[in-house]
Amino acid sequence: MPDEILTLPEVAGLLKVAEKTVYTMAQRAEIPAFKVRGQWRFKRVDLDGWIEAQKALQKPSTPKDDPRPSDEEATDRGRPDDH
């Protein structure tokens, strides 16, 4: 249904986060939402677009971007050279 309107608990379930998290995000305008008689409501089409935008913002990590040392580097730290 293109004009589906969701409640806060429904959105929390969809996003798999706490209701308080969705409530805070709505208050801060971090997620598309509007109020009906003081209750937060969410248009499914707007949420779907928001979810896709969030995915696009997250750049996948590549090995060279990972600042953690490799297993070999980590085990070599602190050892004196065998020279």
KALIN-V745756 format. One record per backbone hydrogen bond with DSSP energy under -1.0 kcal/mol. NH is the residue of the N-H (numbers start at 1). CO is the residue of the C=O. Records with the same first field share a line. If there is no record, write none. Layout:
# KALIN-V745756
NH->CO + CO
This chain:
# KALIN-V745756
4->1
6->42
11->7
12->8
13->9
14->10
15->11
16->12
17->12
22->18
23->19
24->20
25->21
26->22
27->23
28->24
29->26
30->25
34->41
36->39
39->36
41->34
42->6
44->4
47->43
48->44
49->45
50->46
51->47
52->48
53->49
54->50
55->51
56->52
57->53
65->62
74->70
75->71
76->72
79->76
